[in-house]
Amino acid sequence: MPIIETRNLTYTYPGASRPSISDVSIKVEKGQFVLITGPSGCGKTTLCRTFNGLIPHFYQGELKGEITVAGQDATKHPTYEMAKHVGLVFQNPENQLFALSVEKDVAFGLENLGVSREEMRKRVDWALNLTGIYELRERSPHEMSGGQQQRVAIAAVLAMQPEIIVLDEPTSFLDPLSAEKIFEVIHEFNKKLGITVVLVEHRLDLTAKYADHIIIMDEGKVRFDGDTREVLSNEETRLIGVGIPKATLLYEMLKKDGANLGNVTPLSSDELAKMLLEAIHS
Amino acid sequence: MLVVEDVRFSYPSGVEALKGVSLTVKDGEFVAIMGQNGAGKTTLVKHFNGLLKPSSGSVRVNGVETKKTSVATLARNVGFVFQNPDHQLFSETVDAEIAFALKNFGYEADVIEKRITWAVNLLGLTQYRKTSPFMLSGGERKRVALASVLAWDPQILILDEPTIGQDHRQKENLRQFIMQMQTQGKTIVIVTHDVEFVAECNPRVMLMREGKIVGDGAGKDILTNPELLEQSSIVLPQIAQVFTRLTSLGYPKNIIDLYEARDLLIEKLEKRRR
């Protein structure tokens, strides 16, 4: 059974003239790393808000269709119950942080889960180390840069070790190397602990290589949904204005010019370099 | 011309954000300032329009020292677009937002109208002229902030993190827009983390680390230097990553352009086929 499933999900914000997501039917399997992308305003963030019940519990408006997350009907269970299964990292970390210290912010969710003090200490330290902010644990999140705040928000969700982690452009304020390190941590988390990851991102150059599955949305609708390599090798995706990784584009241009590089679409520079070395050396 | 000489700057908290920065940006240049979080990039560019004044050293804009001039006077020459448009916007309509600075500079009503029309056309905001900026999406608000600065036609344009939150198509529009400004002889300074965007634009790149400039040169040389980039917490653009792995084939390392990459590779791949 999929861990997230939506059936004909349509949602209209209060006062809006048309739905932000429309007739969305998707499945996310347990343990998958799923990338959701699409132009600004395509409905990605809105869709994520349905995964832990923020829509319809906090946002009014009209929701139609069905959504099941971790076996629960997300429209019927309150958000605090859904939070046991789904951890959400928002686009703007300022909206998420509220405690007086980084440590307290990261511990907050655990307190609500009723985790023992000892276990809490362990998990908080572990999450702070993983995200590279252990040294900042006594600082107030509100005095920190946007990039540091994003690390705090990610640490808070990792510490909860939920079944599903949903991240909405979680590293937009971080410098590229720090962003890459965070994505590596999340990827490892997904592979080692089998935690399902849903990542919303524009920057496929940085993230496509981690994803088993990709969903591309446009104007509230799902336009592509499938295996990452298959979807990104489909040239129709170019019409939507999605930033295809340069390594993938270069591979395609070379193939079009008649180069024989095999049929596996590369998603990273590593994969493409390997192909080129083989093709030229052989 | 923008001349920065041995600038040091400390915040009231005592943190020294700039530790002796010197640079010159000539008229019509396009410069990207890159570096890790907290390297001093935004602090540096806030000196370019006098928002911050150096603790020691000097900043001169077209020969005028910023310490001896007001921000309002400097603004005529230097337009600054903030990272977060909400720190900049406050008017009730897009029209009023753009008109605000023009009125302050004392332009006549008909000139103001012309300038507004020009700016909203350029940035695709014509349909929103009577709309409140706060009803618009983040990407659109960013364009309003840009339009309001462009309208008074500053010679130097500073954009702090212009690509954050912008999708692929919006970034392409931004790139086209920068190119267009360049053909008009404007000086453009952007602060950014976006390596792929910089690789596509190929400007002069200045790399900052811990309050100092540690690299300065053509984009294709700076962005293909792995040691230098790693120190500044920047990753190589994807095309450069491919070519650093192909040095055994005798390729140059400093390739960041997709089309140049294609031309270089197809030659060898075709020889193979024959």
Chai-1 contact restraints between the chains, C-beta under 6 A:
chainA,res_idxA,chainB,res_idxB,connection_type,confidence,min_distance_angstrom,max_distance_angstrom,comment,restraint_id
A,P39,B,D167,contact,1.0,0.0,6.0,A-B,restraint_1
A,S40,B,G139,contact,1.0,0.0,6.0,A-B,restraint_2
A,S40,B,D167,contact,1.0,0.0,6.0,A-B,restraint_3
A,G41,B,S137,contact,1.0,0.0,6.0,A-B,restraint_4
A,S145,B,N37,contact,1.0,0.0,6.0,A-B,restraint_5
A,G147,B,N37,contact,1.0,0.0,6.0,A-B,restraint_6
A,S172,B,I164,contact,1.0,0.0,6.0,A-B,restraint_7
A,D175,B,Q36,contact,1.0,0.0,6.0,A-B,restraint_8
A,D175,B,N37,contact,1.0,0.0,6.0,A-B,restraint_9
A,D175,B,H193,contact,1.0,0.0,6.0,A-B,restraint_10
A,D175,B,S233,contact,1.0,0.0,6.0,A-B,restraint_11
A,P176,B,H193,contact,1.0,0.0,6.0,A-B,restraint_12
A,P176,B,V195,contact,1.0,0.0,6.0,A-B,restraint_13
A,P176,B,I234,contact,1.0,0.0,6.0,A-B,restraint_14
A,P176,B,V235,contact,1.0,0.0,6.0,A-B,restraint_15
A,L177,B,S233,contact,1.0,0.0,6.0,A-B,restraint_16
A,L177,B,V235,contact,1.0,0.0,6.0,A-B,restraint_17
A,S178,B,S233,contact,1.0,0.0,6.0,A-B,restraint_18
A,E180,B,V235,contact,1.0,0.0,6.0,A-B,restraint_19
A,H202,B,D167,contact,1.0,0.0,6.0,A-B,restraint_20
A,D205,B,E196,contact,1.0,0.0,6.0,A-B,restraint_21
A,D205,B,Q238,contact,1.0,0.0,6.0,A-B,restraint_22
A,G241,B,H168,contact,1.0,0.0,6.0,A-B,restraint_23
A,G241,B,R169,contact,1.0,0.0,6.0,A-B,restraint_24
A,V242,B,H168,contact,1.0,0.0,6.0,A-B,restraint_25
A,G243,B,H168,contact,1.0,0.0,6.0,A-B,restraint_26
A,K246,B,Q238,contact,1.0,0.0,6.0,A-B,restraint_27
A,K246,B,I239,contact,1.0,0.0,6.0,A-B,restraint_28
A,K246,B,L258,contact,1.0,0.0,6.0,A-B,restraint_29
A,A247,B,Q238,contact,1.0,0.0,6.0,A-B,restraint_30
A,L250,B,L258,contact,1.0,0.0,6.0,A-B,restraint_31
A,L250,B,A261,contact,1.0,0.0,6.0,A-B,restraint_32
A,M253,B,R262,contact,1.0,0.0,6.0,A-B,restraint_33
A,L254,B,L265,contact,1.0,0.0,6.0,A-B,restraint_34
A,D257,B,I266,contact,1.0,0.0,6.0,A-B,restraint_35
A,A259,B,L269,contact,1.0,0.0,6.0,A-B,restraint_36
A,S269,B,Q238,contact,1.0,0.0,6.0,A-B,restraint_37
A,S269,B,Q241,contact,1.0,0.0,6.0,A-B,restraint_38
A,S269,B,V242,contact,1.0,0.0,6.0,A-B,restraint_39
A,L272,B,V242,contact,1.0,0.0,6.0,A-B,restraint_40
A,A273,B,V242,contact,1.0,0.0,6.0,A-B,restraint_41
A,A273,B,R245,contact,1.0,0.0,6.0,A-B,restraint_42
A,I280,B,L249,contact,1.0,0.0,6.0,A-B,restraint_43
A,I280,B,K268,contact,1.0,0.0,6.0,A-B,restraint_44
